[in-house]
Amino acid sequence: MSKNLSELSGRKGLKDNLFDRLGQLTIQNQGSPSIEELDKLADEFLIGSANTYGTATFYDFMKPENRGKKVYTCNGSVCSIAGTQDGLKDELKKYFKEEEIGHMCCLGRCHENGAFHYNGKNHSAKTPEEIASIIKEKAKAVEDHYHVKSIGQAVLTNEFPGIDAYYEIFKNTLKRTPENALEEIKKSGIRGRGGAGFPMGFKLESCKNTSGDQKFIVCNADEGDPGAYSDRYLLEKQPHAVLLGMMVAGYVVGANWGVLYIRAEYPESVEIMEQAVQELVNNHLLGDNILGSGFDFNFKVVKAQGAYICGEETALLASLEGQRPEVRVRPPYPTQEGLFNRPTVVNNVETLAAIPFIMQNGGEAYKSIGTSKSSGTKLVCLDSFFNNPGMYEVEMGTPLSVVINDLGGGFKEPVKAMHIGGPLGGLVPSTKIDDLTVDFESFSQNGFLLGHASVVCIPENYPIVKYLEHLFEFTAHESCGKCFPCRLGSTRGSEMLNKAQHEDFKIDRQLFDDLLETLEIGSLCALGGGLPLPVKNALQYFQDELKPYFT
């Protein structure tokens, strides 16, 4: 990263944001900014043309290859395994040229599949008639439906009572001191729901104790894990829980800006959050000296441009600055030097959305839910292989078998494994369902990772070796390229697995193990460092199935 570029990008603040400007040019050009436009932007922000070009050519929806694309199919893990996408693409070819069809990963329609993006909206269709209707009528909005249910204490799935009633929580928070509000969050024991499980109170306290006249709260809404759509649910169905959580966090640390970085693959989420922000403006709950409290706060909604790596907090911050989203070496941590080199707290959507409950009911009330080390509730996403696919809120510590069998209704067809927690989560064999509970400790102790708690099912007839190749391919495509182990290792792994399936070739197991070790200990972030986990799980639990491919 370049601290100088961060400062130059921050000269105009968030109102005239470099990354946002690049996105606007992408829309205007129906694909990718021109070289001339990138040069003008570089001059305006006092940075080099190589910087604007390097940034634009990184993202899926900004790079020159994106020009002329009119429709995008989902190539996420669930849709791919479900086998709906080849037929979908064949149907789309009746209406579009091959070069006009791109792909996105993932559209968050893991509960129904057949997902594609057209005319600025996401759709799901599995029959020629459904596809024809959407294309010919240019359907602007097709709302999807999935089961939403909670068992135990509901924290995130309660019905919204309206602006006036809900924001009483905020008004009462402003009557407390920031220190008192922080203490309630620390008491709750809430840990980050984006995958790492890092204590939220520690982040807030670190940022609060770092001096600076400008601080930021950033909502990481770049939920790119295939199989996960819990963040999308919150953004679209519970937007004010997210906004209120950010406002309280801002009050605690002394930040006056909240940034929502929302993935481009969720266009409806972007629109709904923008509308929710405007509601707050209309109700005089944003701006300077809110409610005469002396607290200033505003929001900036930023639409991402297609890069899984931006789910990593330092890459996300680099992206917001208009730089290539490369992972940054820590320390310094974002709470010390974050966006534009200013103290910044980055939290996941689900983490922030839990704060209103904590402020309304107290930290001890939240702490009493779940387990001693994993407090609160967790949203779990079940894919289309379940009889009741949907999004379920459960108390931490709930048996996984309850989620799978009671809430999900069991599997539609025999399933041999579940990839839980995103591409970097553990590959859980079905035989382990009864051994696990939904909390950080149970998954870790059994050699897995709870992560986002998204569930991607692998049916009996789907080869594990093919799925492993898919994981390496995904990592190779999404790597920021900054560190060698991730950039090169993921590509070599994909090549070996592909060759073992299609040629007279067997993978040297010692070489493969060395590759996994290099990825695990040599990668800068969890993309390369986390990939070995599901691969090792597969080698452990599906040894017989994988044996023909190794020496």
C-alpha positions in Angstrom: 0.0 0.0 0.0 1.0 3.6 -0.4 0.3 6.0 2.4 0.7 8.9 0.1 -1.9 7.5 -2.3 -4.2 7.1 0.7 -3.8 10.7 1.6 -4.3 11.9 -1.9 -7.4 9.9 -2.3 -8.7 11.3 1.0 -8.2 14.9 0.0 -11.8 15.1 -1.2 -13.2 13.0 1.6 -16.0 10.6 1.0 -18.4 12.9 -0.9 -16.2 12.9 -4.0 -14.7 9.4 -3.7 -12.2 8.0 -6.2 -13.6 4.5 -6.2 -17.1 5.8 -6.6 -16.1 7.9 -9.5 -14.5 4.8 -11.2 -17.8 3.0 -10.7 -19.8 5.8 -12.3 -17.5 5.7 -15.3 -18.0 2.0 -15.6 -21.8 2.5 -15.7 -21.5 5.3 -18.3 -19.3 3.1 -20.5 -21.5 0.0 -20.0 -18.4 -1.9 -19.0 -15.0 -0.4 -18.5 -13.6 3.2 -18.2 -11.6 4.4 -21.2 -7.9 5.1 -20.9 -8.6 8.8 -21.5 -11.1 8.9 -18.7 -8.7 7.1 -16.3 -6.0 9.6 -17.2 -8.3 12.6 -16.4 -9.3 11.0 -13.1 -5.6 10.5 -12.2 -4.9 14.1 -12.9 -7.8 15.2 -10.8 -6.8 13.2 -7.8 -3.1 13.9 -8.3 -2.1 10.3 -8.7 -0.4 8.4 -11.5 -2.3 7.0 -14.5 -0.8 3.6 -13.7 -2.8 3.7 -10.4 -6.2 4.4 -11.9 -5.5 1.8 -14.7 -4.2 -0.8 -12.3 -7.3 -0.4 -10.1 -9.9 -0.4 -13.0 -8.3 -3.5 -14.6 -8.5 -5.5 -11.3 -12.3 -5.7 -10.8 -14.5 -8.1 -12.6 -17.0 -5.3 -13.6 -14.4 -2.6 -14.5 -11.8 -4.6 -16.5 -11.8 -4.2 -20.3 -13.1 -7.8 -20.7 -16.4 -6.6 -19.2 -17.3 -4.2 -22.0 -20.4 -5.2 -23.9 -21.7 -7.6 -21.3 -25.5 -7.6 -21.1 -26.3 -10.5 -18.8 -24.4 -12.5 -16.1 -24.9 -16.0 -14.9 -24.1 -17.0 -11.3 -21.1 -19.3 -11.1 -21.2 -19.7 -7.3 -20.6 -23.1 -5.7 -24.2 -23.9 -5.0 -25.5 -23.0 -8.5 -22.6 -24.9 -10.1 -23.2 -28.1 -8.0 -26.9 -27.9 -8.5 -26.3 -28.2 -12.3 -28.6 -25.4 -13.3 -26.2 -23.0 -15.0 -25.3 -24.8 -18.2 -28.9 -25.0 -19.2 -29.5 -21.4 -18.2 -26.6 -20.2 -20.3 -27.8 -22.2 -23.3 -31.2 -20.5 -23.0 -29.6 -17.1 -22.7 -27.7 -17.7 -25.9 -31.0 -17.5 -27.7 -31.2 -13.8 -26.7 -27.5 -12.8 -26.4 -24.3 -13.3 -28.2 -21.7 -15.4 -26.5 -19.5 -12.4 -25.8 -22.4 -10.6 -24.2 -22.8 -13.2 -21.4 -20.6 -12.8 -18.4 -20.6 -14.3 -14.9 -20.9 -13.2 -11.3 -20.1 -15.1 -8.1 -22.4 -15.3 -6.2 -25.8 -13.7 -6.5 -27.0 -14.9 -3.1 -29.9 -17.0 -4.5 -28.4 -20.2 -3.2 -31.8 -21.3 -2.0 -33.2 -21.6 -5.5 -30.4 -21.6 -8.1 -30.8 -20.8 -11.8 -29.5 -17.3 -10.9 -28.5 -14.6 -13.3 -28.2 -10.8 -13.4 -30.0 -8.8 -16.1 -31.1 -5.2 -16.5 -29.5 -4.3 -13.2 -31.4 -6.8 -11.2 -31.0 -10.4 -10.0 -33.3 -13.2 -11.2 -33.8 -16.9 -10.8 -35.2 -19.1 -13.6 -35.0 -22.7 -14.5 -37.4 -23.1 -17.4 -37.2 -21.6 -20.9 -40.5 -19.9 -20.3 -39.3 -18.2 -17.1 -36.2 -17.0 -18.8 -38.1 -15.7 -21.9 -40.5 -13.8 -19.7 -37.7 -12.0 -17.8 -35.7 -11.1 -20.9 -38.6 -10.1 -23.1 -40.4 -8.1 -20.5 -37.2 -6.7 -19.0 -38.5 -7.4 -15.5 -37.2 -4.8 -13.2 -37.7 -6.6 -9.9 -38.3 -10.2 -9.1 -38.3 -10.7 -5.4 -37.1 -14.1 -4.2 -38.7 -15.9 -1.2 -37.0 -18.1 1.3 -37.8 -19.5 4.7 -36.9 -17.1 7.5 -37.2 -18.5 11.0 -35.7 -18.2 14.5 -35.5 -20.6 17.4 -34.8 -19.4 20.9 -34.2 -15.6 21.3 -34.6 -13.6 18.1 -32.0 -10.8 17.8 -31.8 -10.2 14.1 -35.1 -11.5 12.7 -37.6 -9.4 14.7 -40.3 -7.4 12.8 -39.3 -3.8 12.3 -41.5 -1.5 14.5 -41.0 1.6 12.4 -38.5 4.5 12.4 -39.9 6.4 15.5 -40.1 3.4 17.8 -36.8 1.8 16.6 -34.7 4.8 16.9 -35.7 5.4 20.5 -32.7 3.0 21.0 -30.4 5.6 19.4 -31.9 8.5 21.3 -31.4 6.7 24.6 -27.8 5.8 23.6 -27.1 9.5 23.1 -28.1 10.0 26.7 -25.3 7.7 27.8 -21.6 8.5 27.6 -19.6 6.8 24.8 -17.7 5.0 27.5 -20.9 3.6 29.0 -22.2 2.4 25.6 -18.8 0.7 24.9 -19.0 -1.1 28.2 -22.3 -2.6 27.3 -20.9 -3.9 24.0 -17.9 -5.3 25.8 -20.1 -7.0 28.3 -22.1 -8.7 25.5 -19.0 -10.6 24.4 -20.1 -10.3 20.8 -17.6 -11.6 18.3 -17.3 -10.8 14.6 -19.8 -12.7 12.4 -17.8 -12.3 9.2 -15.6 -15.4 9.8 -12.8 -14.5 12.2 -14.8 -14.2 15.4 -12.8 -11.3 16.7 -14.2 -9.5 19.7 -16.0 -6.4 18.6 -15.5 -4.5 21.8 -11.7 -4.7 21.4 -11.9 -3.1 17.9 -14.1 -0.3 19.1 -12.0 0.4 22.2 -8.8 0.4 20.1 -10.2 2.9 17.7 -11.7 5.0 20.5 -8.3 5.2 22.2 -6.5 6.2 19.0 -6.3 10.0 18.6 -7.6 11.5 15.4 -9.9 14.3 14.3 -11.4 12.0 11.6 -12.6 8.4 12.2 -14.7 6.0 10.2 -17.1 3.1 10.7 -17.0 0.8 7.7 -19.6 -1.9 7.1 -18.1 -4.8 5.2 -21.1 -5.8 3.1 -19.0 -7.6 0.5 -20.4 -11.0 1.5 -18.8 -13.0 -1.3 -18.9 -16.5 0.3 -20.8 -18.8 -2.1 -23.7 -20.2 -0.1 -24.1 -17.2 2.2 -26.9 -14.7 1.9 -27.4 -13.7 5.5 -25.9 -10.3 4.9 -28.2 -9.8 2.0 -31.2 -10.7 4.2 -30.2 -8.0 6.7 -29.4 -5.4 4.1 -32.7 -5.9 2.3 -35.1 -6.9 5.2 -33.5 -5.3 8.2 -31.6 -2.3 6.9 -32.2 -0.1 9.9 -30.6 -2.7 12.2 -27.4 -2.3 10.2 -27.6 1.5 10.1 -28.4 1.9 13.8 -25.6 -0.4 14.7 -23.2 1.7 12.7 -24.4 4.9 14.3 -23.9 3.6 17.8 -20.5 2.4 16.8 -19.7 5.8 15.5 -20.9 7.4 18.7 -18.7 5.1 20.8 -15.4 5.7 18.9 -16.0 9.4 17.8 -16.5 8.7 14.1 -18.7 11.0 12.0 -18.9 8.9 8.8 -20.2 5.5 8.2 -19.4 3.7 4.9 -21.5 0.8 3.6 -19.4 -1.1 1.1 -21.9 -3.4 -0.7 -21.1 -5.9 -3.3 -22.2 -5.2 -6.9 -23.7 -8.7 -7.0 -26.4 -7.5 -4.6 -28.0 -4.5 -6.6 -31.2 -4.7 -4.6 -29.2 -4.3 -1.3 -27.6 -1.2 -2.6 -30.9 0.4 -3.5 -32.6 -0.5 -0.3 -29.8 0.7 1.9 -29.8 4.0 0.0 -33.5 4.4 0.6 -33.1 3.6 4.3 -30.4 6.3 4.6 -32.7 8.8 3.0 -35.4 7.8 5.5 -33.0 8.8 8.3 -32.2 12.1 6.6 -36.0 12.8 6.2 -36.4 12.1 9.9 -33.5 14.4 11.0 -31.5 11.5 12.4 -28.4 12.3 10.4 -26.1 15.2 9.8 -24.6 17.7 12.2 -25.5 17.9 15.9 -28.1 15.1 15.7 -31.0 15.8 18.1 -28.9 18.5 19.7 -26.5 15.9 21.1 -23.3 17.4 19.6 -22.8 14.1 17.6 -22.3 14.4 13.9 -22.8 11.4 11.6 -23.4 10.7 7.9 -23.5 7.7 5.6 -21.8 6.9 2.3 -23.2 3.9 0.3 -20.5 2.5 -2.0 -21.2 -0.1 -4.7 -18.3 -2.6 -5.0 -17.2 -3.8 -8.5 -16.7 -7.6 -8.1 -13.7 -8.8 -6.1 -14.0 -11.4 -3.4 -10.7 -10.3 -1.8 -12.5 -7.1 -0.7 -14.1 -9.1 2.0 -10.7 -8.9 3.7 -10.8 -5.6 5.7 -7.5 -4.1 4.6 -8.2 -4.9 0.9 -11.6 -3.3 1.3 -10.0 -0.1 2.7 -7.6 0.0 -0.2 -10.5 -0.4 -2.6 -12.4 2.5 -1.0 -9.4 4.6 -1.6 -9.4 3.8 -5.3 -6.3 1.7 -5.0 -5.9 -1.9 -6.1 -7.5 -4.0 -3.4 -4.4 -5.7 -2.2 -4.1 -7.0 1.4 -2.0 -4.8 3.7 0.6 -6.0 6.2 -0.4 -5.5 9.8 0.5 -3.7 12.0 -0.6 -1.0 11.8 -4.2 -2.2 12.2 -7.2 -0.4 10.7 -8.2 0.9 14.1 -4.9 2.8 14.1 -4.4 3.6 10.4 -7.4 2.6 8.3 -9.3 4.5 5.6 -7.3 7.4 4.3 -4.8 6.6 7.1 -7.4 7.5 9.7 -8.6 5.3 12.6 -11.3 3.0 11.2 -13.5 0.2 12.5 -14.4 -2.4 9.9 -17.2 -4.9 10.9 -19.4 -7.3 9.1 -23.1 -6.7 8.5 -24.4 -9.3 11.0 -22.1 -8.0 13.7 -23.3 -4.4 13.4 -26.9 -5.5 13.2 -26.7 -7.0 16.7 -25.8 -3.8 18.4 -29.3 -2.4 18.6 -30.4 -5.4 20.7 -27.4 -4.9 23.0 -28.1 -1.3 23.5 -31.8 -1.9 24.1 -31.5 -4.9 26.4 -28.0 -4.6 27.8 -24.8 -6.4 27.3 -25.6 -9.0 30.0 -28.9 -9.9 28.2 -26.9 -10.7 25.0 -24.2 -12.5 26.9 -26.8 -14.8 28.4 -27.7 -16.1 25.0 -25.5 -18.8 23.5 -22.4 -20.2 25.1 -19.9 -18.8 27.5 -17.4 -18.1 24.7 -19.8 -17.7 21.7 -22.5 -15.4 22.9 -25.6 -14.3 21.0 -27.2 -15.8 17.9 -26.0 -16.8 14.5 -27.7 -16.6 11.1 -27.3 -19.9 9.2 -28.0 -20.1 5.4 -29.2 -23.4 4.0 -29.0 -24.0 0.3 -31.3 -25.6 -2.3 -30.4 -29.2 -1.3 -32.5 -28.8 1.8 -36.2 -29.5 1.9 -36.6 -26.1 3.6 -33.9 -23.9 2.2 -33.6 -20.6 3.9 -32.1 -18.3 6.5 -32.4 -19.3 10.1 -31.4 -17.5 13.3 -30.3 -19.9 16.1 -28.7 -19.3 19.5 -25.0 -20.1 19.6 -24.5 -23.7 20.9 -27.6 -25.1 19.0 -26.9 -28.6 17.8 -26.1 -28.7 14.1 -28.5 -31.6 13.8 -31.4 -29.3 14.8 -30.5 -26.9 12.1 -30.1 -29.6 9.4 -33.1 -31.8 10.3 -35.6 -29.7 12.2 -35.2 -26.4 10.5 -33.9 -27.4 7.2 -36.2 -30.5 7.0 -33.3 -32.7 6.0 -31.8 -33.2 2.5 -33.7 -33.6 -0.7 -31.2 -36.2 -1.8 -28.2 -38.0 -0.2 -25.5 -35.5 0.7 -22.0 -36.7 1.7 -20.5 -33.4 2.8 -21.3 -29.8 3.6 -18.9 -26.9 3.1 -19.8 -24.7 6.0 -18.5 -21.1 6.5 -17.6 -20.2 2.9 -14.8 -21.3 0.6 -12.3 -21.1 3.5 -14.5 -22.9 5.9 -14.4 -26.6 6.9 -15.6 -29.4 4.7 -17.8 -31.3 7.1 -18.7 -34.9 6.3 -22.4 -35.8 6.9 -21.2 -38.3 9.5 -20.1 -35.4 11.8 -23.5 -33.6 12.0 -24.3 -35.1 15.4 -20.9 -34.0 16.8 -21.2 -30.3 16.1 -22.9 -27.4 17.7 -23.3 -24.0 16.0 -20.5 -22.0 17.8 -16.9 -21.0 17.2 -15.4 -23.5 19.7 -17.2 -26.6 18.6 -16.2 -26.1 14.9 -12.6 -25.2 15.8 -12.2 -28.2 18.2 -13.5 -30.6 15.5 -11.1 -29.1 12.8 -13.6 -26.9 11.0 -14.5 -23.2 10.9 -17.9 -21.7 11.5 -17.3 -18.6 9.5 -20.4 -17.1 7.9 -22.3 -20.3 8.7 -23.3 -20.8 5.1 -24.0 -24.4 4.2 -23.1 -25.6 0.7 -24.1 -29.2 0.2 -22.1 -31.7 -1.8 -24.3 -34.6 -3.0 -23.2 -38.2 -3.2 -22.9 -38.1 -6.9 -20.6 -35.0 -7.0 -16.9 -35.8 -7.0 -14.9 -34.4 -4.1 -11.9 -34.0 -6.4 -13.9 -31.8 -8.7 -15.0 -29.6 -5.8 -11.4 -29.2 -4.6 -10.4 -28.1 -8.1 -13.2 -25.6 -7.9 -11.9 -24.2 -4.6 -8.4 -23.8 -6.0 -9.8 -22.1 -9.2 -11.9 -19.8 -7.1 -8.9 -18.8 -5.0 -6.7 -18.3 -8.1 -9.3 -16.0 -9.7 -9.9 -14.0 -6.6 -6.4 -13.6 -5.3 -5.2 -10.0 -5.0 -1.8 -11.3 -6.3 0.3 -9.5 -3.6 1.8 -12.6 -2.0 3.3 -15.5 -3.9 1.9 -18.5 -2.0 -1.7 -17.5 -2.7 -1.2 -16.3 -6.2 1.0 -19.1 -7.5 0.0 -21.9 -5.1 -3.7 -21.7 -5.9 -3.0 -21.9 -9.6 -0.6 -24.9 -9.2 -3.1 -26.7 -7.0 -5.9 -26.2 -9.6 -3.6 -27.4 -12.4 -2.6 -30.6 -10.6 -6.2 -31.5 -9.7 -7.4 -30.9 -13.2 -4.6 -32.9 -14.7 -5.2 -35.8 -12.3 -8.9 -36.0 -13.4 -8.3 -35.7 -17.2 -4.9 -37.2 -17.9 -2.7 -40.2 -17.0 -1.3 -38.3 -14.0 -1.2 -38.8 -10.2 -0.4 -36.1 -7.7 2.6 -36.5 -5.5 1.1 -36.4 -2.1 4.2 -35.0 -0.4 4.4 -32.3 -3.0 0.7 -31.5 -2.4 1.1 -31.4 1.3 4.0 -29.0 0.9 1.9 -26.8 -1.2 -0.9 -26.7 1.4 1.7 -25.9 4.1 3.1 -23.0 2.1 -0.3 -21.6 1.5 -1.2 -21.9 5.1 1.8 -20.3 6.7 3.0 -18.0 3.9 -0.1 -16.2 2.7 -0.8 -12.7 3.9 -4.5 -13.2 4.5 -7.1 -15.9 5.0 -7.8 -16.3 1.3 -4.6 -18.3 0.7 -4.1 -19.2 4.3 -7.6 -20.6 4.7 -7.8 -22.6 1.5 -5.9 -25.6 3.0 -8.5 -26.2 5.7 -11.3 -27.7 3.5 -8.7 -29.5 1.4 -7.2 -31.1 4.5 -10.7 -32.0 5.6 -11.4 -33.7 2.3 -8.1 -35.6 2.4 -8.9 -36.8 5.9 -12.6 -37.8 5.5 -12.7 -38.8 1.8 -9.4 -40.5 1.6 -10.8 -43.6 -0.3 -12.5 -41.4 -2.9 -9.4 -39.3 -3.5 -6.9 -42.1 -3.4 -6.9 -42.8 -7.2 -5.7 -39.3 -7.8 -2.6 -39.4 -5.6 0.6 -41.4 -5.3 
